[in-house]
Each structure stands twice: as C-alpha cells, then as structure tokens.
Amino acid sequence: MTFRPGQSGNPSGARPGPRFGRAALERAVRTHVAPVIDELVERTVEAALKGDTGAAAALVNAYSTAMATSANKGTGTA
C-alpha cells in the first residue's frame, strides 16, 4: 500500500487495547502501592477527619466502589 501525498501514520489505526499493559499496571501496584496501603488509608482518613473534602470524597468513592464490586460478586455487605 502506498501513501498519498499528505497522508501519514497508520491507515488501519492503532492496535486495540491499552497501551500500558494490565500486567505492568498490576506489577506496579503490587510493588509500590500494596506495601504502603494501610498507611495511605490511615493518612487519608486523618485528612478527611480534619476537613479535607478531597480526602473525604476519595474515601467515599473507594468505599462505594468496593461495596459495588463485592455486591457484584455476591458477597456485599453494607
């Protein structure tokens, strides 16, 4: 296939799927986040209790996501 003047790039488009592989993301989370998750949650709760609305919103969002995920798996308790 030849390109016409002014045409560039990949005419069939980008490959489907994420550019940053799921395995790489999971590995990064296990390596960098998992070891400090308890401290991150504790600091976020403390900030929310001191009036940080962003921290409070993050906690509510994380909690509601966790409950929805648990409910979808049939183990949800609220």
C-alpha positions in Angstrom: 0.0 0.0 0.0 1.3 3.4 -0.9 0.6 6.6 0.9 -1.0 9.5 -0.9 0.6 12.9 -0.6 -0.4 14.5 2.8 -1.3 11.1 4.3 0.7 9.8 7.2 0.5 7.4 10.0 -1.1 4.0 10.2 -4.2 3.9 8.0 -5.6 0.9 9.8 -5.4 2.8 13.2 -3.8 1.9 16.5 -4.0 -1.6 17.8 -6.9 -2.3 20.1 -6.3 -2.5 23.8 -4.5 -0.4 26.4 -1.0 0.9 25.6 0.1 0.3 29.2 -0.4 -3.5 29.7 -2.6 -4.7 32.5 0.2 -7.0 33.8 2.6 -4.0 34.0 0.0 -2.0 35.9 -0.7 -4.9 38.4 3.0 -5.3 38.9 3.4 -1.6 39.6 0.6 -1.6 42.1 2.0 -4.7 43.9 5.5 -3.2 44.0 4.7 0.4 45.0 1.2 0.6 46.5 0.5 -2.6 48.3 3.3 -2.3 50.8 2.0 1.1 52.0 -1.7 0.8 51.5 -2.5 0.8 55.2 -0.6 4.0 55.8 -2.2 5.6 52.8 -5.7 4.8 54.0 -4.8 6.0 57.6 -3.5 9.3 56.3 -6.5 9.8 54.0 -8.9 9.1 56.9 -7.0 11.6 59.2 -7.1 14.2 56.5 -10.8 13.7 55.9 -11.5 14.0 59.7 -9.6 17.3 59.7 -11.9 18.7 57.0 -10.1 17.8 53.7 -13.1 17.3 51.4 -10.9 15.8 48.7 -9.8 13.1 51.1 -13.4 12.5 52.2 -14.5 12.2 48.6 -11.8 9.8 47.8 -12.8 7.6 50.8 -16.5 7.7 49.9 -15.6 6.8 46.3 -13.3 4.0 47.3 -15.8 2.6 49.8 -18.7 2.7 47.3 -16.6 1.1 44.6 -15.5 -1.7 47.0 -19.1 -2.3 48.0 -20.3 -2.4 44.4 -17.6 -4.8 43.5 -18.4 -7.0 46.5 -22.1 -6.9 45.6 -21.4 -7.9 42.1 -19.5 -10.9 43.4 -22.4 -11.8 45.7 -20.5 -11.0 48.9 -21.6 -7.4 49.5 -22.4 -6.3 53.0 -23.3 -2.7 53.7 
